[in-house]
Amino acid sequence: MALWQQFVVVAGAHFLALLSPGPDFVLILRSSLAHGLRRAWAVCVGIALANGIFILLALSGVTLLRESGPWFVILKWAGCAYLAWLGWRFLSHRGNLALPEADRVTVPVTSLWHEFVSGFLSGILNPKNSLFYASLFTLVMPRGTPLWAQAAYGAWMFLAVLGWDLLVAATVGQPQVVRRFVRHVRGVERVTGVLLLSIALGVALSPR
């Protein structure tokens, strides 16, 4: 697979998964409604930093485990199983996202540091983040991928998380935009599920 094809698969799978709202999405909306855009941006930076740490650890761990032989094979099949499970979860999810209402958000005024820490903890304490990055890099990034390409993947993902979260925070002033997005979440989740299952299936059927 050419480097540009790797990038399309990695960046596409990551961005689609990013579009599927989770705890971070609700936390950003809640912070923006309660404290304003400036403090919500601090939450976004905290979430992005946590993801950046997981990305760095995943890239380093995959590189080291490639040299161990059997352990990398175990990681590869574990990653395959996890992405298949995650893809199935996206396809079968039927729940509705509960959005915080502006007139119901009543929390004490907090500092930028407090909001940053809240975002960081939300990201770093979510085990799905580490599993997702490790699985994706293990399955899509083959041995011999140049260091500069790995750094580019990591930088792109970090900036994608930060950019998307900042955009979410900025749309709180446009509630109709948020609700329109939420109405299309199921479509995003279906596409994400199909892509993740395809990656897992492709690895499972690969002769290598």
ZAMARGU-4260 file (C-alpha; in steps of 0.2 Angstrom, whole numbers, plus 5000, padded with zeros to 4 digits):
<rodrens>
0) 5000/5000/5000 | 5007/5017/4995 | 5010/5030/5008 | 4996/5041/5002 | 4984/5026/5003
5) 4989/5023/5021 | 4986/5041/5025 | 4969/5041/5017 | 4964/5025/5027 | 4971/5030/5043
10) 4965/5048/5042 | 4948/5043/5036 | 4945/5030/5049 | 4951/5042/5063 | 4941/5057/5057
15) 4925/5047/5055 | 4927/5040/5072 | 4930/5057/5078 | 4913/5063/5071 | 4904/5051/5081
20) 4899/5060/5097 | 4905/5053/5114 | 4908/5060/5131 | 4921/5073/5125 | 4907/5080/5113
25) 4895/5082/5128 | 4908/5089/5139 | 4913/5103/5126 | 4895/5108/5124 | 4892/5109/5142
30) 4908/5119/5146 | 4903/5131/5132 | 4886/5133/5138 | 4891/5136/5156 | 4907/5146/5154
35) 4908/5152/5137 | 4919/5149/5122 | 4936/5153/5130 | 4934/5140/5143 | 4927/5128/5131
40) 4943/5130/5121 | 4953/5125/5136 | 4943/5109/5137 | 4947/5106/5119 | 4966/5108/5121
45) 4965/5096/5136 | 4956/5083/5126 | 4968/5085/5111 | 4984/5084/5122 | 4977/5067/5130
50) 4974/5061/5112 | 4992/5066/5107 | 4999/5056/5122 | 4990/5041/5116 | 4995/5043/5098
55) 5013/5045/5103 | 5012/5029/5114 | 5003/5019/5101 | 5016/5024/5088 | 5031/5020/5099
60) 5023/5004/5106 | 5019/4997/5088 | 5037/5001/5082 | 5044/4992/5097 | 5033/4977/5096
65) 5036/4974/5078 | 5053/4968/5083 | 5046/4955/5096 | 5038/4944/5083 | 5025/4934/5093
70) 5019/4949/5103 | 5016/4959/5088 | 5006/4945/5080 | 4995/4945/5096 | 4993/4964/5096
75) 4989/4963/5077 | 4974/4950/5080 | 4969/4959/5096 | 4968/4975/5086 | 4959/4966/5072
80) 4946/4960/5084 | 4944/4977/5093 | 4941/4986/5077 | 4928/4973/5071 | 4919/4975/5088
85) 4920/4994/5087 | 4913/4993/5069 | 4899/4982/5074 | 4895/4994/5089 | 4894/5008/5077
90) 4882/4999/5065 | 4871/4992/5079 | 4870/5008/5090 | 4852/5014/5093 | 4854/5026/5107
95) 4851/5045/5106 | 4863/5058/5111 | 4857/5068/5126 | 4862/5086/5123 | 4863/5098/5138
100) 4851/5112/5137 | 4857/5130/5140 | 4844/5134/5153 | 4848/5118/5163 | 4867/5120/5164
105) 4871/5127/5181 | 4888/5124/5187 | 4900/5135/5197 | 4912/5147/5187 | 4929/5138/5185
110) 4946/5143/5179 | 4954/5140/5162 | 4966/5128/5171 | 4951/5118/5178 | 4943/5117/5161
115) 4959/5111/5153 | 4961/5097/5167 | 4943/5092/5164 | 4946/5090/5146 | 4963/5081/5148
120) 4955/5069/5161 | 4941/5065/5150 | 4952/5060/5136 | 4966/5051/5146 | 4954/5041/5156
125) 4945/5034/5141 | 4953/5017/5137 | 4944/5017/5120 | 4956/5030/5114 | 4972/5020/5118
130) 4964/5004/5110 | 4958/5013/5095 | 4975/5021/5091 | 4985/5005/5094 | 4974/4995/5084
135) 4973/5007/5069 | 4992/5009/5068 | 4995/4990/5070 | 4984/4985/5056 | 4986/4999/5043
140) 5004/5005/5046 | 5016/4992/5039 | 5034/4988/5044 | 5046/5000/5036 | 5034/5015/5036
145) 5046/5030/5037 | 5048/5040/5053 | 5043/5056/5045 | 5027/5048/5039 | 5023/5041/5056
150) 5026/5059/5063 | 5014/5066/5050 | 5000/5054/5054 | 5002/5058/5072 | 5002/5077/5069
155) 4987/5076/5058 | 4977/5066/5070 | 4981/5078/5085 | 4977/5093/5074 | 4961/5084/5068
160) 4955/5081/5086 | 4959/5099/5091 | 4951/5107/5076 | 4935/5097/5077 | 4933/5100/5095
165) 4936/5119/5093 | 4923/5118/5079 | 4911/5109/5091 | 4914/5123/5104 | 4911/5137/5092
170) 4894/5129/5086 | 4886/5130/5103 | 4881/5148/5098 | 4871/5140/5083 | 4860/5127/5092
175) 4851/5123/5076 | 4868/5118/5068 | 4871/5106/5083 | 4854/5098/5082 | 4856/5096/5063
180) 4872/5087/5065 | 4865/5076/5079 | 4851/5071/5067 | 4864/5064/5055 | 4875/5055/5068
185) 4867/5038/5063 | 4873/5040/5045 | 4891/5045/5051 | 4891/5030/5063 | 4885/5018/5049
190) 4899/5024/5038 | 4912/5022/5052 | 4906/5005/5056 | 4908/4999/5038 | 4925/5006/5037
195) 4932/4999/5053 | 4924/4982/5049 | 4932/4983/5032 | 4949/4986/5039 | 4947/4972/5051
200) 4941/4960/5038 | 4955/4965/5026 | 4968/4961/5039 | 4959/4944/5043 | 4959/4938/5025
205) 4976/4944/5021 | 4988/4930/5017 | 5002/4939/5026
</rodrens>
